[in-house]
Structure formats: C-alpha cells, structure tokens
Amino acid sequence: MRQNPSFAMTDAAELRRVIDDNPWMTLVSQTPDGLVASHYAVLLDEDRDDLTIVGHVGKPDDAIHGLGERDLLVVVQGPHGYISPGWYGDVPSVPTWNFVSVHLSGIPEILSPEENLRVLDRLVARFESALPQPRLMWQAPNDEEYVRRLERGTVGFRLTPTKVVAKRKLSQNKSDEVVDTIIAELEAGASPYADPRLSAEMRRAHDAIRAARGGPSTGGVAS
C-alpha cells in the first residue's frame, strides 16, 4: 500500500530515539542465492551523533549475508498495532495498522576483534543494567578465555547508512477527537489491542502536530 508522504520521518533526533528504543532489528541482504534475513540486537554507535549503528552476527551468518561486501538493510520496527474502525465513530471506515519504522541501508564495515568485544560488552550492559543484579560480560564466572572464545564466534559490524527511509503512520489523517479516542483505547487495557508504547508514540507525534498549529496537546505525557 502506498504511504502518504506526510508520514515520513526526517528529524535525526527522533530517528535516533526510535533506533535506541527498539534495538531488536532485522538484517536483510540480497545474495546470489536470494534474499536472506537474520535478527539481532543492534545499538547506536556511542562515538557518533548520526545514525551509525553497531552490532554483530553469529558465524556463519556473516558469510551468508556477505557482510561487508554488499548492501545490508537493517529494519528497525517501532511500536505498532491494530486500529479498529469502531474507534472512529459512526462513519464508514475500515481497520488499519499504526506503526513506526526506520530502514537503514549501506555496506557495513567489519569491526576488529577488540572493537567487536566492546560492542558485545555494551550490548550485555545495555540489557543487564535494567536488572536488580546485573551479570556483565566480564563478570565471574565468565573469564577472559570464555569471553574471547565467545567473540571469535561472532563478527562485529558498523553501518553508517547511505540510505534512510523512516515512516510514522499514527492516524495523522484523523481529527483530534478521533486521535484522542484511539489513544484512550490503546491505553484502556480492556482491549486486546491495548499498547501503551503505541499510544505514547501517538501522543508524541500528535502533540508536535498540535503545537505546530497552536492547539492543545493530547493531554498525556509521551514516554
């Protein structure tokens, strides 16, 4: 389905936020044997302020993708969910799906073993830090031999995208009243389609739209 151009996202800070908030990504390559896809956690490069990302793949996925030799498409899938036509009121309507996505593509750079170790360390720290008793990569009972053997089974990469396609379809074509109803339904909890992450994205997008035209906000706090 063709997307409305107004749904495109171009603000670098917003793109970085979406990338940082949604680290589980899909890696896609066109190979001589056809399309291949893998799924890995990927992070923004902490040494850059652009859309450069770093990550790793397990062997032999590096060979399967031809990592470093051809274009790699990285798909960042943000919050998404079903929107019922019943939330639009008593008007002719059909269901839709709201979503936020970012596509980053380019030829990645292969990291050295030491660079890859730093990325692996960051990945573990990123997700373990949310736990009351984090188990970091270099922490016992892991020892250096174990960690370096782990690294040798992976290939790290850095991708500075040469093409970025980002979209945010969040009911921008609906009235403020309908948008507020959709947000309420997504936050209600009673609906099987309730999703506070998606409602937060809608609040963020529509608060910006309303602020641009001098109107009131959606009445909530986007997280």
DOVEX-395499 format. One record per atom (N, C-alpha, C): x, y, z. Coordinates in steps of 0.001 Angstrom, whole numbers, padded with zeros to 6 digits, always signed. Layout:
N
XYZ...
***
This chain:
223
+000841-001192+000000+000000+000000+000000+000881+001247+000000+000586+002182-000850+001370+003396-000943+001146+004263+000289+002253+004792+000857+002153+005597+002060+002096+007079+001731+001317+007809+002506+001250+009260+002388+002615+009860+002705+003148+010760+001840+004466+011352+002110+004540+012067+003447+003385+012538+003974+003411+013248+005249+003754+012336+006409+003750+011015+006173+004081+010071+007216+005593+009893+007372+006383+010447+006468+007829+010280+006524+008399+010974+007760+009453+010378+008340+010178+010964+009466+011542+011419+008976+011933+012629+009338+013227+013149+008885+014072+013724+010017+013492+013965+011185+014235+014567+012284+015240+013563+012848+016534+013925+012821+017592+012995+013224+017458+012575+014686+017108+013511+015558+016967+013183+016980+015844+012172+017196+014727+012338+016473+013626+011391+016585+014016+010021+016038+014754+010014+014931+015199+008739+014370+016133+008020+015345+017043+008757+015961+017951+008154+016945+017160+007596+018134+016133+008308+018552+015315+007824+019670+014637+006510+019312+014048+006449+018116+013374+005218+017701+014369+004066+017603+015525+004314+017040+016551+003274+016924+016985+002798+018303+017221+003746+019218+017691+003392+020559+016622+002651+021353+015360+003003+021148+014272+002383+021905+013907+000995+021395+014358+000645+020189+013929-000617+019566+015137-001374+019017+015977-001899+019909+017258-002480+019470+017157-003839+018783+016029-004549+018901+015911-005851+018235+015532-005611+016784+016457-005887+015857+016295-005475+014467+016408-006654+013509+015929-006434+012285+016009-007441+011233+017038-007008+010208+017978-007902+009887+019037-007641+008916+018711-008405+007633+018667-007692+006510+018267-008304+005233+019342-008050+004182+019696-009084+003427+020667-008963+002345+020165-009666+001094+020547-009120-000052+020299-009792-001330+021563-010540-001699+021473-011857-001791+022635-012688-002076+022448-013407-003403+023497-014035-003921+023341-014812-005165+022290-015911-005051+022022-016356-003827+021021-017404-003611+019651-016841-003247+019512-015510-003308+018234-014892-002970+018319-014071-001694+017184-013596-001230+017131-012784-000018+017378-013640+001223+018117-013077+002185+018305-013725+003478+018029-012696+004571+017558-013165+005708+017250-012279+006829+017710-012914+008128+018201-012080+009034+018594-012510+010371+018076-011486+011373+018095-011847+012640+017553-010972+013680+018568-010861+014819+018950-009615+015125+019961-009376+016160+019669-008064+016882+020209-007948+018091+020174-006677+018817+021269-005767+018260+020909-004521+017989+021818-003551+017380+021700-002238+018158+022821-001519+018306+022837-000275+019064+023349+000879+018212+023006+002087+018599+023649+003261+018020+025117+003268+018393+025963+003736+017500+027389+003873+017788+027555+005017+018792+028073+004711+019990+028170+005726+021042+029205+006798+020730+030055+006565+019736+031072+007550+019366+030621+008480+018250+029385+008307+017792+028874+009127+016699+027566+009785+017129+027225+010899+016467+025950+011558+016767+025003+011505+015572+025306+010609+014609+024439+010440+013450+023641+009151+013606+023314+008489+012507+022513+007266+012562+023371+006010+012411+024660+006115+012675+025541+004953+012606+025185+003947+013698+025104+002685+013315+024775+001616+014257+025901+000593+014315+025958-000135+015415+026933-001211+015579+026216-002445+016090+026745-003598+015701+026148-004849+016144+027052-006009+015802+026499-007196+015824+027276-008379+015475+026324-009419+014898+026896-010364+014192+026156-011552+013767+026966-012767+014190+026285-013859+014424+026979-015098+014721+027440-015765+013440+028565-016436+013508+029019-017207+012347+028129-018424+012187+027710-018792+010957+028188-018298+009666+027305-017219+009040+026488-016515+009826+025622-015501+009227+026416-014433+008488+027650-014170+008910+028476-013183+008204+028714-013609+006762+028993-014901+006563+029216-015416+005208+027912-015483+004422+026833-015861+005084+025541-015962+004409+025108-014596+003874+025329-013531+004679+024946-012180+004268+025986-011520+003358+027187-012095+003276+028259-011404+002568+028580-010103+003284+028635-010163+004602+028776-008971+005425+030035-008195+005055+029864-006931+004777+030983-006082+004391+031238-006033+002898+030525-006874+002134+030754-006944+000690+029601-006370-000127+028405-006318+000473+027229-005845-000267+026314-005092+000686+025302-004458+000099+024368-003680+000908+023669-004548+001948+023523-003968+003125+022766-004594+004205+021609-003654+004553+020404-004185+004607+019232-003422+005032+018921-003809+006470+018876-002808+007351+018540-003049+008753+017174-002416+009019+016230-003235+009434+014859-002792+009666+014643-002613+011170+014339-001387+011552+014021-001061+012938+012501-000983+013049+011912-001877+013817+010458-001899+013970+010076-001288+015303+009461-000121+015268+008996+000518+016486+007639-000027+016906+006998+000621+017876+005670+000185+018310+004681+000162+017145+003804-000817+017143+002821-000942+016072+001604-001683+016600+000469-001508+015948-000700-002233+016397-001948-001952+015581-002926-002808+015790-004206-002772+015086-005055-001605+015579-005695-000918+014628-006607+000183+014941-007984-000183+014402-008947-000328+015304-010294-000759+014921-011097+000383+014302-011896+000090+013265-012767+001131+012701-013833+001580+013697-014104+000751+014713-015072+001133+015734-014621+002305+016573-013316+002609+016526-012784+003727+017311-012939+005056+016569-013431+005009+015327-013584+006226+014536-014963+006871+014698-015866+006160+015369-017220+006674+015472-018112+006075+014402-019327+006564+014298-020336+006012+013386-020182+006608+011989-019063+006227+011346-018777+006697+009987-018248+005511+009177-018391+005541+007852-017813+004468+007035-016302+004413+007249-015789+003230+007554-014348+003112+007825-013931+001655+007804-012644+001444+007695-012069+000094+007702-010893+000073+008683-010456-001120+009083-009325-001193+010015-008034-000707+009367-007066-000388+010204-005723-000071+009720-004719-000529+010761-003460-000308+010464-002389-000695+011378-001473+000514+011541-001335+001018+012755-000410+002114+013023+000974+001562+013322+001999+002304+012925+003355+001787+013115+004382+002909+013047+005567+002575+013545+006754+003416+013396+007874+002501+012916+008574+002893+011853+009661+002051+011350+010780+002914+010779+011991+002370+010829+013163+003011+010237+013932+001951+009462+014282+002246+008211+015098+001346+007393+016454+002015+007144+017515+001332+007517+018873+001832+007327+019603+000886+006384+020235+001422+005346+020932+000539+004424+022261+001128+003995+023183+000238+003659+024525+000604+003232+025425-000608+003364+026673-000456+003001+027647-001543+003131+028345-001396+004481+028212-002367+005369+028800-002235+006698+030311-002439+006704+030928-001852+007702+032358-002033+007971+032503-003163+008986+033442-004075+008749+033698-005165+009686+034583-004657+010819+034217-004959+012045+034969-004500+013207+036133-005425+013518+037164-004855+014122+038275-005663+014621+037789-006462+015827+038515-007518+016219+038106-008286+017405+037947-007421+018655+038851-006456+018872+038746-005617+020060+037523-004700+019983+037248-004164+018794+036047-003342+018625+034792-004184+018842+034813-005401+018320+033671-006294+018488+033446-006611+019963+034518-006819+020697+034396-007076+022138+033719-005911+022844+034092-004694+022466+033495-003526+023109+031996-003448+022804+031638-003808+021565+030215-003796+021204+029462-004878+021973+030033-006067+022066+029393-007141+022824+029226-006753+024290+030251-006110+024834+030203-005645+026221+029076-004627+026406+028950-003691+025457+027880-002691+025518+026502-003336+025431+026372-004322+024563+025079-004986+024409+024644-005650+025724+025570-006378+026335+025239-007037+027594+024892-006001+028656+025710-004951+028767+025475-003921+029776+024142-003211+029547+023796-002974+028283+022554-002266+027957+021343-002998+028544+021297-004287+028373+020110-005027+028786+020187-005529+030227+021378-005851+030704+021515-006288+032084+021322-005149+033076+021593-003915+032653+021520-002778+033566+020110-002563+034116+019101-003107+033461+017727-002961+033935+017400-003938+035061+018268-004899+035311+018008-005918+036325+018583-005506+037678+017994-005994+038778+018491-005617+040109+019897-006124+040385+020267-007265+039785+021611-007818+039958+022187-008155+038579+022710-007148+037883+023198-007369+036512+024365-008354+036466+024383-009182+035411+025521-010068+035142+026211-009532+033900+027303-008797+034066+028007-008194+032950+028914-009212+032268+029352-008873+031061+030048-009857+030238+031354-010329+030849+032100-009405+031460+033400-009765+032021+033303-010208+033484+032114-010343+033988+031914-010670+035398+031971-012170+035620+032574-012604+036728+032628-014029+037085+031204-014576+037189+030992-015819+036759+032001-016837+036462+032597-016777+035061+032232-015794+034241+032904-015636+032948+034355-015262+033190+035261-015839+032408+036664-015422+032466+037093-014953+031084+038306-014444+030948+038742-013866+029681+038747-014898+028568+039153-016115+028874+039181-017146+027837+037777-017396+027286+036804-017451+028186+035415-017679+027754+034917-016520+026893+035169-015285+027346+034675-014112+026618+035310-014029+025234+036611-014272+025142+037286-014179+023837+036857-015315+022916+036546-016465+023472+036028-017551+022644+034641-017178+022110+033864-016507+022948+032561-016011+022515+032718-015032+021358+033660-014118+021488+033879-013120+020432+034280-013774+019125+035095-014809+019189+035566-015450+017962+034443-016135+017198+033333-016377+017862+032182-016976+017186+031251-015953+016569+031636-014670+016618+030802-013599+016078+031621-012697+015164+030928-011898+014394+031566-010881+013551+030838-009566+013809+031600-008567+014285+031005-007266+014559+030984-006389+013325+030041-005450+013300+029953-004541+012153+029539-003149+012609+029889-002184+011790+029446-000794+011954+028824-000363+010633+027622+000170+010684+026931+000600+009472+026588+002080+009573+027202+002876+008697+026795+004265+008522+025900+004288+007293+024587+004434+007483+023665+004246+006356+023846+005284+005257+023801+004810+004031+023806+005705+002876+022384+005984+002394+021427+005230+002928+020013+005460+002617+019195+005235+003877+018291+006154+004158+017420+006054+005327+015983+006288+004873+015104+005360+005209+013675+005518+004940+012947+005294+006266+012286+006328+006763+011610+006229+008059+010177+006719+007935+009262+005968+008541+007845+006313+008451+007187+006210+009829+006213+007093+010009+005442+007096+011252+003978+007264+010855+003255+006160+010803+001824+006187+010449+001036+006052+011743+000536+007170+012237-000083+007203+013562-001392+007998+013532-002219+007695+012548-003528+008349+012406-003407+009856+012198-002362+010286+011458-002203+011717+011194-003347+012288+010353-004085+011418+009649-005161+011898+008784-006506+011965+009503-006497+011762+010828-007741+011774+011590-007862+013059+012410-009097+013374+012795-009351+014565+013606-008777+014394+015002-008614+015506+015704-008094+015447+017074-008975+014571+017956-010291+014669+017769-011217+013896+018601-011024+012394+018377-010893+012002+017115-010692+010584+016811-009344+010115+017340-008303+010925+017164-006976+010569+017680-007027+010352+019190-007707+011243+019910-007811+011108+021364-008544+009822+021744-009552+009458+020952-010276+008210+021208-009373+007002+020985-008603+007015+019900-007689+005902+019614-006666+005763+020733-006102+006874+021163-005121+006840+022254-005746+006250+023512-006972+006676+023826-007662+006157+025008-007889+004650+024894-008271+004178+023704-008489+002739+023506-007187+001960+023657-006094+002519+023147-004802+001841+023256-004304+001802+024693-004765+002747+025503-004327+002808+026904-005318+002141+027849-006503+001765+027343-007581+001318+028225-007249+000027+028964-006538-000879+028301-006212-002140+028940-007262-003205+028718-008532-002819+028551-009600-003795+028347-009552-004385+026940-009051-003614+025988-008974-004084+024611-007790-005042+024448-007969-006104+023646-006825-006989+023388-005726-006299+022590-006028-005118+022050-005049-004385+021256-004435-003218+022024-004689-003142+023320-004102-002074+024132-002581-002166+024097-001935-001025+023916-000472-000992+023846+000011+000399+024253+000494+000561+025483+000924+001891+025930+002101+002452+025142+002931+001586+024576+004056+002092+023782+003552+002757+022499+002543+002152+021878+001990+002739+020655+001247+004033+020977+000495+004048+022073-000208+005281+022435+000782+006393+022761+001920+006048+023367+002932+007069+023656+003507+007658+022374+003709+006809+021348+004183+007312+020060+003141+008229+019431+001869+007871+019560+000818+008721+019015+000777+010064+019730+000916+010046+021046+000933+011309+021792+002099+012186+021329+003265+011589+021191+004446+012349+020781+004223+012997+019410+003731+012210+018457+003530+012713+017096+002450+013794+017055+001344+013541+017719+000228+014473+017623+000420+015712+018495+001163+015597+019573+001490+016807+020340+002325+017759+019490+003239+017188+018690+004057+018028+017802+003187+018674+016724+002249+017899+016171+001347+018434+015141+000493+019563+015716-000054+019341+016898-000940+020338+017505-000160+021579+017949+001060+021365+018440+001884+022516+018843+002207+023387+017635+002433+022735+016472+002775+023486+015263+001631+024384+014806+000412+023979+015109-000717+024813+014705-001321+025576+015884-000638+025523+017057-001056+026315+018200-002212+025737+018965-002459+024435+018836-003574+023809+019533-003146+023140+020824-004109+022618+021612-003787+021937+022867-003157+020578+022614-002446+020062+023608-001805+018755+023483-002835+017654+023661-002362+016400+023545-003260+015263+023706-003608+015021+025172-002960+015716+026074-003319+015625+027492-002580+014571+028265-001588+013925+027652-000788+012926+028355+000672+013231+028217+001488+012358+028803+002936+012525+028727+003499+011388+027906+004128+011737+026780+004764+010699+025955+006039+010256+026626+006243+008944+026652+007441+008407+027299+008487+008089+026250
***
